[in-house]
Amino acid sequence: MTSLHIGAQKGEIAESVLLPGDPLRAKFVAENFLENAVCYSQTRGMYGFTGTYKGKRVSIQGSGMGMGSCGIYVHELINHYGVKNIIRVGTCGAIQPGLGLGDVIAAMSASGDSDANFHTFKGMNYAATADYGLLSKAVEFAHQNNISINPGQVFSTNTFYDEEPNRWEVWQRHGILGIDMESQILFTIAKRFGAKALALLTVSDNIITGETASQLEREQTYNNMMKIALEVV
């Protein structure tokens, strides 16, 4: 029996899942990184595939944009399909001037403005953090293979377009490396249900310097992030 938003039967999804927001990135990775990949779901256009990487069974599932959409997929992957490890592989906007396009951020923690967390924790602040085991493996693999990686804090927002000037100034001063829209809810739900989670983010634009990558580059050229994620799982 499938879940509400993922058209897979139980057993069709591996215990370790890569989670890009963009379903086309899921398709690209399945076609270019996995062996014997089979599409288990196209529900709502959110492709899901299972294949093998170096002999290990791995799935990749699109999750959509924002914490509302991501939270649905994370919840169903863990509670309906028994997923144990989830690694978000996505993009972010850097807010530190030293970060360039294509740099990889390994999110240690995710601050954010999620209403879901606000209501769950009754207005108090919850420190949403990655699984240390997955994080340490990612950093170790990157260092051993001469891949630049930046462990640090990110901020997950529910608002992409905002007219507030200097919106990120206070977060930049407190060491936040980049802005995404999913990591906070991923870490929160994974902790709630006993799964392990990590977010690896490739810088697609720098909000401070104004640099930006094309849509094709966002879909297809973030090989370092994918290599790290696949080796970790």
Long-range contacts (C-beta under 8 A, 24 or more apart in sequence): 2-41, 2-43, 3-76, 3-80, 3-81, 4-72, 4-76, 5-43, 5-44, 5-46, 5-72, 5-73, 5-76, 6-41, 6-43, 6-46, 6-48, 6-61, 6-73, 6-76, 6-77, 6-80, 6-81, 7-40, 7-41, 7-42, 7-43, 7-48, 8-40, 8-41, 8-48, 8-81, 9-40, 10-80, 10-81, 10-82, 12-38, 12-40, 12-50, 12-81, 13-40, 13-48, 13-50, 13-59, 13-61, 13-77, 13-81, 13-83, 14-50, 14-57, 14-58, 14-59, 14-83, 15-57, 15-82, 15-83, 15-84, 15-85, 16-56, 16-57, 16-58, 16-59, 16-83, 16-84, 16-85, 16-86, 16-87, 16-233, 17-58, 17-59, 17-60, 17-61, 17-77, 17-83, 17-85, 17-86, 17-87, 17-233, 18-58, 18-59, 18-60, 18-61, 18-87, 18-89, 18-226, 18-229, 18-230, 18-233, 19-60, 19-61, 19-62, 19-63, 19-70, 19-73, 19-74, 19-77, 19-86, 19-87, 19-88, 19-89, 19-90, 19-186, 20-60, 20-62, 20-63, 20-88, 20-89, 20-90, 21-62, 21-63, 21-64, 21-65, 21-69, 21-70, 21-90, 21-91, 21-181, 21-182, 22-62, 22-90, 22-218, 22-219, 23-47, 23-62, 23-64, 24-62, 24-219, 25-62, 25-89, 25-218, 25-219, 26-60, 26-61, 26-62, 28-219, 28-220, 29-60, 29-89, 29-226, 30-60, 33-226, 33-230, 34-58, 34-60, 46-73, 53-230, 53-233, 54-230, 56-233, 58-230, 58-233, 59-83, 63-88, 63-182, 65-160, 65-181, 65-182, 66-158, 66-181, 66-182, 67-112, 67-114, 67-116, 67-156, 67-158, 67-181, 67-182, 67-184, 67-185, 68-116, 68-158, 70-181, 70-182, 70-185, 70-186, 71-116, 71-185, 71-189, 74-185, 74-186, 74-189, 74-190, 74-197, 75-189, 75-193, 78-189, 78-190, 78-193, 78-195, 79-193, 83-195, 84-195, 84-196, 85-131, 85-134, 85-195, 85-196, 85-197, 85-233, 86-186, 86-190, 86-195, 86-196, 86-197, 86-198, 87-134, 87-197, 87-198, 87-199, 87-200, 87-229, 87-232, 87-233, 88-182, 88-183, 88-186, 88-197, 88-198, 88-199, 88-200, 88-201, 89-200, 89-222, 89-225, 89-226, 89-229, 90-180, 90-182, 90-199, 90-200, 90-201, 90-202, 91-180, 91-201, 91-202, 91-203, 91-204, 91-213, 91-218, 91-222, 92-154, 92-177, 92-178, 92-179, 92-180, 92-201, 92-202, 92-203, 92-204, 93-178, 93-179, 93-180, 93-203, 93-204, 93-205, 93-206, 93-207, 94-177, 94-178, 94-203, 94-205, 94-206, 94-207, 94-208, 95-168, 95-171, 95-172, 95-176, 95-177, 95-178, 95-179, 95-206, 95-207, 95-208, 96-172, 96-176, 96-177, 96-178, 96-208, 97-206, 97-208, 97-209, 99-150, 99-177, 99-178, 99-203, 99-206, 100-203, 100-206, 100-211, 101-203, 101-204, 101-205, 101-206, 101-211, 101-212, 101-213, 102-202, 102-203, 102-213, 102-221, 102-222, 102-224, 103-148, 103-150, 103-202, 103-203, 104-142, 104-147, 104-148, 104-149, 104-150, 104-200, 104-201, 104-202, 104-203, 104-224, 104-225, 104-228, 105-149, 105-150, 105-151, 105-152, 105-154, 105-177, 105-178, 105-200, 105-201, 105-202, 105-203, 106-130, 106-135, 106-138, 106-139, 106-142, 106-149, 106-150, 106-151, 106-152, 106-198, 106-199, 106-200, 106-228, 107-152, 107-153, 107-154, 107-180, 107-183, 107-198, 107-199, 107-200, 107-201, 108-135, 108-151, 108-152, 108-153, 109-153, 109-154, 109-187, 110-153, 110-154, 110-155, 110-156, 110-180, 110-183, 110-184, 110-186, 110-187, 110-199, 111-153, 111-154, 111-155, 111-156, 111-171, 111-176, 111-184, 112-155, 112-156, 112-157, 112-158, 112-183, 112-184, 112-185, 113-156, 113-157, 113-158, 113-159, 114-156, 114-158, 114-184, 114-185, 114-188, 115-158, 116-185, 116-188, 117-184, 117-185, 117-188, 120-188, 126-188, 128-183, 128-184, 128-185, 128-187, 128-188, 128-191, 129-187, 129-191, 130-187, 130-197, 130-198, 130-199, 131-190, 131-196, 131-197, 131-198, 133-196, 134-196, 134-197, 134-198, 134-232, 135-198, 137-231, 137-232, 138-198, 138-200, 138-228, 138-229, 138-232, 141-228, 141-231, 141-232, 142-224, 142-228, 145-227, 147-224, 147-227, 147-228, 148-224, 149-228, 150-177, 152-176, 152-177, 153-177, 154-178, 154-179, 154-180, 154-183, 154-199, 154-201, 155-179, 155-180, 155-184, 156-180, 156-181, 156-182, 156-183, 156-184, 156-185, 157-181, 168-207, 172-208, 178-203, 179-207, 198-229, 198-232, 200-225, 200-228, 200-229, 201-225
